[in-house]
Amino acid sequence: MGKKCECPAGAPKWMVTFGDLMSLLLCFFVLLLSFSSMDPAMFKEVSGSLKQAFGVQREDIVYDMPMGVDIVSRDFNPIFDVDVILEKIKSTIKLELIKGDIEIEALSDRIILRMNDELTFDPGSARLKPEAKPLLAKLRTVIEKVPGEILVAGHTDNTPIKNGLYSSNWSLSAARAAAVVEFLLKQGTIAPSRIAAVGYGSSRPRVPNDTPEHRRENRRVELIFMQPRNQDGLEVTPITPKGQRDQEILPPPTF
């Protein structure tokens, strides 16, 4: 009978070096994670892209054979995501939100920004106040970066017009919306096809026009960020040269 081989007790010696290596790698990646920071808006945008491309957490009733996904268009075309756009708006106008100069309402398919009447226009006038222009300039930078269509809506209270400049509240509200659109398009950094102006007059009050405070609340200009009607509406690149003014006000998108 051959001599039985006696193996040393315990783990092999190379396990000590291997264990040290794994510990060092673990500490290295924990250190990298501690130094990293996550952008919530970017994370939601990436997760939304993955959701659209791979159907993550999505249940659809399918009657036809599924077709292939255009990965290039999915990855490089912007996606209208209410949460992502809301985060970008809030980060741009933090001070104005704190001061109460602007109010935000987020719905499932759009974001509504309501600008304080006392900040934007004088009573009975459609000329922008100087103090409103810095706020609109900030909002322009947001529009330049996010996809979708922008509807600028003018609203008034039910007080009849007493000057000769405008024949009715309808014309005043439309002129105010047009003034905001012209300011946003002035730099030529926004495609005119993405933005429209509309005047509602006193037809859509938020509260009854029964007190001066309520009438002041009903006098407003709204910027509505909306889901585009087609895929081309997701494009954010301007189609006019920088500095060129386009005075055409397109018909309002489906509202």
C-alpha positions as CSV (number, residue, x, y, z in Angstrom):
1,M,0.0,0.0,0.0
2,G,1.4,3.4,-1.0
3,K,2.1,6.1,1.5
4,K,-0.9,8.3,2.2
5,C,-0.4,12.0,1.4
6,E,-0.9,14.3,4.3
7,C,-2.3,17.7,3.3
8,P,-1.7,20.6,5.7
9,A,-4.6,21.7,7.7
10,G,-6.4,25.0,6.9
11,A,-6.8,27.0,3.7
12,P,-4.1,27.1,1.1
13,K,-1.5,29.9,1.5
14,W,-2.6,31.6,-1.7
15,M,-6.0,32.3,-0.1
16,V,-4.5,34.9,2.2
17,T,-3.2,37.0,-0.8
18,F,-6.5,36.5,-2.6
19,G,-8.5,37.6,0.4
20,D,-6.4,40.7,0.8
21,L,-6.9,41.5,-2.9
22,M,-10.7,41.2,-2.6
23,S,-10.7,43.4,0.5
24,L,-8.7,46.1,-1.3
25,L,-11.0,46.0,-4.3
26,L,-14.1,46.3,-2.1
27,C,-12.6,49.3,-0.2
28,F,-11.7,50.9,-3.6
29,F,-15.2,50.7,-5.0
30,V,-16.8,51.8,-1.7
31,L,-14.5,54.9,-1.8
32,L,-15.5,55.6,-5.4
33,L,-19.2,55.4,-4.5
34,S,-18.7,57.7,-1.5
35,F,-17.2,60.4,-3.8
36,S,-19.8,60.1,-6.5
37,S,-23.0,62.1,-6.6
38,M,-26.3,61.3,-8.4
39,D,-28.3,63.8,-10.4
40,P,-32.0,62.9,-9.8
41,A,-33.1,64.6,-13.0
42,M,-30.5,62.7,-15.1
43,F,-31.3,59.5,-13.4
44,K,-35.1,59.9,-14.2
45,E,-34.2,60.8,-17.8
46,V,-32.0,57.7,-18.2
47,S,-34.5,55.4,-16.5
48,G,-37.3,56.8,-18.8
49,S,-35.2,56.0,-21.8
50,L,-34.7,52.5,-20.7
51,K,-38.4,52.2,-19.9
52,Q,-39.3,53.2,-23.4
53,A,-36.7,51.0,-25.1
54,F,-37.1,47.8,-23.1
55,G,-40.6,48.0,-21.6
56,V,-39.4,48.1,-18.0
57,Q,-42.3,48.2,-15.6
58,R,-44.8,48.6,-18.5
59,E,-47.8,46.5,-19.3
60,D,-49.2,46.8,-22.8
61,I,-51.9,44.8,-24.5
62,V,-50.2,43.6,-27.8
63,Y,-52.3,42.4,-30.7
64,D,-49.6,42.4,-33.4
65,M,-46.1,41.0,-33.5
66,P,-43.7,43.4,-31.8
67,M,-41.4,45.3,-34.1
68,G,-37.7,46.1,-33.5
69,V,-36.7,49.3,-31.6
70,D,-34.7,52.0,-33.2
71,I,-32.0,52.2,-30.6
72,V,-30.4,55.3,-32.2
73,S,-33.5,57.4,-32.1
74,R,-34.4,56.2,-28.6
75,D,-31.0,57.1,-27.2
76,F,-30.3,60.4,-29.0
77,N,-33.7,62.0,-29.3
78,P,-34.9,63.8,-26.1
79,I,-37.9,62.4,-24.3
80,F,-40.7,64.6,-22.8
81,D,-40.6,63.6,-19.2
82,V,-42.7,65.8,-16.8
83,D,-40.5,65.0,-13.8
84,V,-37.3,65.8,-15.5
85,I,-38.6,69.1,-16.9
86,L,-40.0,70.0,-13.5
87,E,-36.7,69.5,-11.8
88,K,-34.9,71.7,-14.4
89,I,-37.5,74.4,-14.1
90,K,-37.3,74.4,-10.3
91,S,-33.5,74.5,-10.3
92,T,-33.5,77.5,-12.6
93,I,-36.1,79.7,-10.9
94,K,-35.6,78.8,-7.2
95,L,-35.6,82.5,-6.0
96,E,-38.7,83.4,-8.0
97,L,-40.6,80.4,-6.5
98,I,-39.6,81.4,-3.0
99,K,-40.7,85.0,-3.6
100,G,-44.0,83.9,-5.1
101,D,-43.5,85.6,-8.4
102,I,-44.4,82.3,-10.2
103,E,-46.5,79.3,-9.5
104,I,-46.0,75.8,-10.8
105,E,-48.6,73.1,-11.4
106,A,-47.5,69.7,-12.7
107,L,-50.0,67.4,-14.4
108,S,-49.5,64.0,-16.1
109,D,-48.8,65.4,-19.5
110,R,-47.9,69.0,-19.0
111,I,-46.4,71.6,-16.6
112,I,-48.1,75.0,-16.1
113,L,-46.2,78.0,-15.0
114,R,-48.3,81.0,-13.8
115,M,-46.6,84.4,-13.6
116,N,-47.7,87.0,-11.1
117,D,-49.7,89.7,-12.9
118,E,-48.1,92.5,-10.9
119,L,-44.7,91.3,-12.1
120,T,-45.4,91.1,-15.8
121,F,-47.8,93.9,-17.0
122,D,-49.3,97.1,-15.8
123,P,-53.2,97.2,-15.7
124,G,-54.6,97.5,-19.2
125,S,-51.2,97.3,-20.8
126,A,-49.5,94.6,-22.9
127,R,-46.0,96.0,-22.6
128,L,-43.7,93.8,-20.5
129,K,-42.4,95.3,-17.3
130,P,-38.6,95.5,-17.0
131,E,-38.6,93.3,-13.9
132,A,-40.4,90.5,-15.8
133,K,-37.6,90.2,-18.4
134,P,-35.0,88.5,-16.2
135,L,-37.5,85.8,-15.2
136,L,-38.5,85.2,-18.9
137,A,-34.8,85.0,-19.8
138,K,-34.4,82.2,-17.3
139,L,-37.4,80.4,-18.6
140,R,-36.0,80.8,-22.1
141,T,-32.9,78.8,-21.1
142,V,-35.1,76.0,-19.8
143,I,-37.1,76.0,-23.1
144,E,-33.9,75.8,-25.1
145,K,-32.9,72.6,-23.3
146,V,-36.1,70.6,-22.9
147,P,-38.4,69.1,-25.6
148,G,-42.0,69.6,-26.2
149,E,-44.4,72.4,-27.2
150,I,-44.9,75.7,-25.3
151,L,-48.3,77.4,-25.2
152,V,-48.3,80.9,-23.8
153,A,-51.8,81.8,-22.5
154,G,-53.0,85.2,-21.5
155,H,-55.9,85.7,-19.0
156,T,-57.7,88.7,-17.6
157,D,-60.4,89.4,-15.0
158,N,-63.9,90.4,-16.0
159,T,-63.3,94.2,-15.6
160,P,-64.2,96.0,-18.8
161,I,-61.4,97.7,-20.7
162,K,-61.4,101.5,-20.2
163,N,-58.7,102.6,-22.6
164,G,-58.6,102.9,-26.4
165,L,-55.7,100.6,-26.9
166,Y,-57.7,97.4,-26.8
167,S,-61.3,96.8,-27.6
168,S,-61.9,93.9,-25.2
169,N,-60.3,91.7,-22.6
170,W,-59.8,89.1,-25.4
171,S,-57.5,91.4,-27.4
172,L,-55.6,92.4,-24.3
173,S,-55.0,88.8,-23.2
174,A,-53.9,87.9,-26.7
175,A,-51.6,90.9,-26.9
176,R,-50.0,90.0,-23.6
177,A,-49.4,86.4,-24.7
178,A,-47.9,87.6,-28.0
179,A,-45.6,90.0,-26.1
180,V,-44.2,87.1,-24.0
181,V,-43.7,84.9,-27.1
182,E,-41.9,87.7,-29.0
183,F,-39.5,88.1,-26.0
184,L,-38.8,84.4,-25.9
185,L,-38.1,84.2,-29.6
186,K,-36.0,87.4,-29.7
187,Q,-32.7,85.6,-29.4
188,G,-33.5,83.1,-32.1
189,T,-32.5,80.2,-29.8
190,I,-36.0,78.6,-29.8
191,A,-37.7,77.2,-32.9
192,P,-40.9,79.2,-33.6
193,S,-42.7,76.0,-34.5
194,R,-42.5,74.9,-30.8
195,I,-44.3,77.9,-29.3
196,A,-47.7,79.5,-29.7
197,A,-49.7,82.4,-28.2
198,V,-53.4,82.4,-27.3
199,G,-55.7,84.8,-25.4
200,Y,-58.5,83.5,-23.2
201,G,-59.7,86.9,-21.9
202,S,-61.8,86.4,-18.8
203,S,-63.3,83.1,-20.0
204,R,-61.2,80.8,-17.8
205,P,-61.0,82.3,-14.3
206,R,-59.2,80.4,-11.6
207,V,-61.5,81.8,-8.9
208,P,-64.7,83.9,-9.0
209,N,-64.2,87.6,-9.9
210,D,-65.9,88.8,-6.7
211,T,-63.0,90.5,-4.8
212,P,-59.9,92.5,-5.8
213,E,-57.7,89.7,-4.6
214,H,-59.5,87.1,-6.8
215,R,-59.4,89.4,-9.8
216,R,-55.7,89.9,-9.3
217,E,-55.3,86.1,-9.2
218,N,-57.3,85.7,-12.5
219,R,-55.0,88.2,-14.3
220,R,-52.1,86.0,-15.3
221,V,-49.9,84.7,-18.1
222,E,-49.3,81.0,-18.2
223,L,-46.5,79.1,-19.9
224,I,-47.6,75.5,-20.5
225,F,-45.0,72.9,-21.3
226,M,-46.8,70.2,-23.3
227,Q,-46.2,66.8,-24.9
228,P,-45.7,67.3,-28.6
229,R,-48.3,66.0,-31.1
230,N,-45.7,64.1,-33.1
231,Q,-42.1,62.9,-32.8
232,D,-40.7,65.9,-34.6
233,G,-41.9,68.1,-31.7
234,L,-39.3,66.6,-29.5
235,E,-36.6,68.4,-31.4
236,V,-35.1,71.3,-29.4
237,T,-32.6,72.7,-32.0
238,P,-33.7,76.1,-33.3
239,I,-34.5,76.3,-37.0
240,T,-33.8,80.1,-37.3
241,P,-30.3,81.7,-37.2
242,K,-29.4,83.3,-33.9
243,G,-30.6,86.8,-33.6
244,Q,-33.2,86.5,-36.3
245,R,-36.7,87.4,-35.1
246,D,-39.7,85.5,-36.3
247,Q,-43.0,87.4,-35.8
248,E,-45.2,84.6,-36.9
249,I,-47.5,83.3,-34.2
250,L,-48.6,79.8,-35.0
251,P,-52.0,78.4,-34.2
252,P,-52.1,76.9,-30.6
253,P,-51.4,73.2,-30.2
254,T,-54.1,70.8,-29.3
255,F,-55.1,71.8,-25.8
